[in-house]
Amino acid sequence: MPKRYLVIKWAVYALATAGLLLFQLLVVHHIRLWGLTPYLPPVLVGAAASFEGRSSSPFFAAALGLLCDLTTASPPMPGFFCLTFTLSAALASFVTEALFSRDLPGCLVASAICLALTGILRVLVLSAGGHPAFAAMCSVAAREFLISLPLLLVVYPIFRWVHKRTTFDY
């Protein structure tokens, strides 16, 4: 694929991601379930990993992770989201390329992997940092997983449209 098409593809993904992050800020941020707010970025990483595969999605995940690290008030550790999203994108794209096609079930599995890995690593990092309430952190991670995964119903059609419109077969 020519470089110009790659630039256009990722510019469209960036615009779609910016729109979805604005949706997170204006709409999702005001939703409270079980005392938590759903968290959209791991779902974005999972959807991109499902559609774009191992070669491109870790770069998207690293960029989104860096953005989250810079804009989150108190990440568990410096660079947490950049590292976590990159690892989860690599793992999710590996699993979905091997077992699923680029459809809703594949996106669901990839997003579940990204949400689960983000929650697990957050619990482990906070536990290593001396936070004593391990069971409570696991409960928060599980509830965040359950309330965030349905956001895929918003992300999937948008990323599917971007993927279809910007992928050219040669």
C-alpha positions in Angstrom: 0.0 0.0 0.0 1.4 3.4 -0.9 2.5 5.7 2.0 -0.1 8.2 1.0 -2.9 5.7 1.6 -1.5 4.7 4.9 -1.4 8.3 6.0 -5.0 8.8 4.9 -6.1 5.6 6.7 -4.6 6.5 10.0 -5.7 10.1 9.8 -9.3 8.8 9.4 -8.8 6.4 12.3 -7.4 9.3 14.3 -10.5 11.4 13.5 -12.8 8.5 14.4 -10.9 8.0 17.6 -11.1 11.7 18.5 -14.9 11.6 17.9 -15.3 8.6 20.1 -13.1 10.1 22.8 -15.3 13.2 22.6 -18.3 10.9 23.0 -16.6 9.4 26.1 -16.1 12.9 27.5 -19.6 14.3 26.8 -21.8 11.2 27.2 -20.1 8.2 28.7 -18.4 10.2 31.4 -21.8 11.0 32.9 -22.9 7.3 33.1 -22.5 5.7 36.5 -23.1 2.0 36.9 -22.1 0.1 40.1 -20.4 3.3 41.2 -18.1 3.3 38.1 -17.8 5.1 34.7 -17.3 2.9 31.6 -13.8 3.3 30.1 -13.7 3.5 26.3 -10.0 3.5 25.3 -9.3 -0.3 25.8 -12.4 -1.0 23.6 -10.9 1.3 20.9 -7.6 -0.6 21.1 -9.4 -4.0 20.8 -11.4 -2.9 17.8 -8.3 -1.5 16.0 -6.5 -4.7 16.8 -9.3 -6.8 15.4 -9.5 -4.8 12.1 -5.8 -3.9 11.5 -3.9 -6.9 12.8 -0.4 -7.3 14.3 1.5 -5.1 12.0 -0.4 -1.8 12.6 -2.5 -2.0 15.7 0.3 -1.9 18.3 1.3 1.5 16.9 -2.2 2.8 17.2 -2.4 1.4 20.7 0.9 3.0 21.8 -0.3 6.4 20.5 -3.7 6.1 22.3 -1.9 4.9 25.4 0.5 7.9 25.3 -2.5 10.2 25.0 -4.2 8.5 28.0 -1.0 8.7 30.0 -0.7 12.4 29.3 -4.4 13.2 30.0 -5.1 10.9 33.0 -4.9 12.6 36.4 -3.1 9.8 38.2 -2.1 6.8 36.1 -1.0 3.7 38.2 2.6 4.4 37.0 4.2 6.5 34.3 3.7 5.0 30.8 1.1 2.5 32.1 -1.4 3.0 29.4 1.1 3.1 26.6 2.7 -0.2 27.7 -0.6 -1.9 28.6 -2.4 -0.9 25.4 0.5 -1.9 23.2 0.8 -5.3 24.9 -3.0 -5.9 24.7 -3.2 -4.8 21.1 -0.4 -7.3 20.2 -2.1 -10.1 22.1 -5.6 -9.3 20.9 -4.5 -9.0 17.2 -2.6 -12.3 17.5 -5.6 -14.1 18.9 -8.2 -12.6 16.6 -6.1 -13.1 13.5 -5.7 -16.8 14.3 -9.2 -17.6 15.4 -11.7 -15.0 14.1 -12.5 -12.9 11.1 -12.9 -9.1 11.1 -16.5 -9.2 12.4 -18.4 -8.4 15.6 -17.4 -11.6 17.5 -13.7 -11.1 16.7 -14.0 -7.4 17.8 -15.7 -8.6 21.0 -12.9 -11.0 21.9 -10.2 -8.5 21.1 -11.9 -5.8 23.2 -12.5 -8.2 26.0 -8.8 -9.1 26.0 -7.8 -5.4 26.1 -10.2 -4.6 28.9 -9.2 -7.6 30.9 -5.4 -7.0 30.5 -5.8 -3.4 31.4 -7.7 -4.3 34.5 -5.4 -7.1 35.6 -2.2 -5.0 35.0 -3.8 -2.0 36.9 -4.5 -4.3 39.9 -1.0 -5.8 39.8 0.7 -2.4 39.5 -1.3 -0.9 42.3 -0.8 -4.0 44.5 2.9 -3.8 43.9 2.8 -0.1 44.9 1.5 -1.0 48.3 -2.3 -0.7 48.0 -3.7 -3.2 50.5 -7.2 -3.7 49.1 -6.5 -6.4 46.5 -10.0 -7.9 46.6 -11.6 -4.5 46.2 -9.4 -3.7 43.3 -10.3 -7.0 41.6 -14.0 -6.2 42.1 -13.5 -2.7 40.5 -11.7 -4.2 37.6 -14.4 -6.8 37.0 -17.2 -4.3 37.2 -15.3 -1.9 34.9 -14.9 -4.8 32.4 -18.6 -5.5 32.5 -19.8 -1.9 32.1 -17.2 -1.0 29.4 -17.6 -3.9 27.0 -21.0 -2.8 25.7 -19.4 0.3 24.4 -18.2 -1.9 21.5 -21.7 -1.5 20.1 -20.8 2.2 19.4 -17.2 1.6 18.4 -17.6 -1.4 16.1 -19.7 0.3 13.3 -17.5 3.3 13.2 -14.2 1.4 13.0 -15.8 -1.1 10.6 -16.7 1.8 8.3 -13.3 3.3 8.6 -11.6 -0.1 7.8 -13.9 -0.7 4.8 -13.4 2.8 3.3 -9.6 2.9 3.8 -8.4 -0.6 3.1 -7.4 -1.2 -0.5 -6.5 -4.6 -1.9 -3.7 -4.8 -4.4 
